[in-house]
Amino acid sequence: MIRLPDARGLLRVYEPRREPAPSTTRSPAESATLACRTVFSAAHVVADPFADTMPDGPAAVDWEATLAFRRHLWSYGLGVAEAVDTAQRGMGLDWAGAAELIRRSSAEAKTVGGRIACGAGTDQLTRPDPPLADVRRAYEEQLALVEESGAQTILMASRALAATARGPEDYLEVYGHLLRQATAPVILHWLGPMFDPALTGYWGSDDLDTATDTFLEVVAAHPDKVDGVKVSLLDAERETALRRRLPSGVRCYTGDDFNYPGLIEGDEYGFSHALLGIFDPLGPRAAEAVRVLGTGDSKGFRELLDPTVELSRHLFRAPTRFYKTGVVLLAWLAGHQEHFTMVGGLQSARSLPHLARAYELADGLGLFPDPALAEARMKSLLTVYGGVDA
């Protein structure tokens, strides 16, 4: 038994699972091939809890625990989307830390045969409104590092470009320049302002229809250099409409953590692949669901994945950019790391009732391999941060 605080600040009794849930996932060896969809999990970083750091100082990363979690994801056949927003890029992880993460994770991927794509952005820039030429050079530096590492490139949305661009023509110029020099097809990442308010008006307009036209113009001009687009707007209808307008051979990777089961399943006109932050805590279950879908069993796919949406919508609720806190909480409770410290002190970004509800939903889904460990760790958190004799 554990007492959990609710949104009103009142304690209520919750009875956790006594035993692990009946297995809905195969062993890593059995589920390592996902043929019907390309699936990336955007992975979190594990902080070094003993580093003497400040919230606005350089990130201190526990490299072994961070790489161990990536091996966990690869073992189930998932790809890893590295050094993107789930890894606290721009929210505790600076470019120096991201560059080291890209190098280390890419080397690890080669060792284990894992698929990896890494984010290239402009976060080494410090001016709030740098010249457009500086934005291009910053992108070029990061693109070169990702390519040198041997990883696929994710061209991330840039706060600097959003602040500097005068209109759609600047986006067309910058992205066209980068795609012409890319040595292999990239993933273009459209991250909506709910994930990062500094990206409001991306692609040169606050009107999403106009922004979509510019985005698709970039893709249409360089279809041989675009493997796919990653859309994180939390709008299933808009993603579906955009997906149907993509050139042949260009994939859509859903980044919609609210509506992913239906988007991945698809319709008579097509489907989305996946590049999702929620697949960090859902890794084995997500892999099994996609494997089931590959057998033609759409009903079984939805039975596995639909029940997870409530948890995902809870973790990603507004302000959405703080979803990383819940993701790391679940990694700690599941035993993937030994502490709940985050780079930049972001463990404090969500309330205790929010974290308690995340625990309850995850436990209800049977996501914890050791429910007793998860319960004990949740009780310790409640005691330290809430003074609760749980």
Secondary structure, 3 states (H helix, E strand, C coil): CEEEECCCCCEEEECCCCCCCCCCCCCHHHHCCCCCCCEEEECCCCECCCCCCCCCCCCCECHHHHHHHHHHHHHCCCEEEECCHHHCECCCECHHHHHHHHHHHHHHHHHHCCCEEEEECCCCCCCCCCCHHHHHHHHHHHHHHHHHHCCEEEECCCHHHHHHCCCHHHHHHHHHHHHHHCCCCEEEEEECCCCCHHHCCHHHCCCHHHHHHHHHHHHHHCHHHEEEEEEECCCHHHHHHHHHCCCCCCEEEECCCCCHHHHHHCECCECCEEEECCCCCCHHHHHHHHHHHHCCCHHHHHHHHHHHHHHHHHHCCCCHHHHHHHHHHHHHHCCCCCCCCCHHHHHHCCCHHHHHHHHHHHHHHCCCCCHHHHHHHHHHHHHHHHCCCC
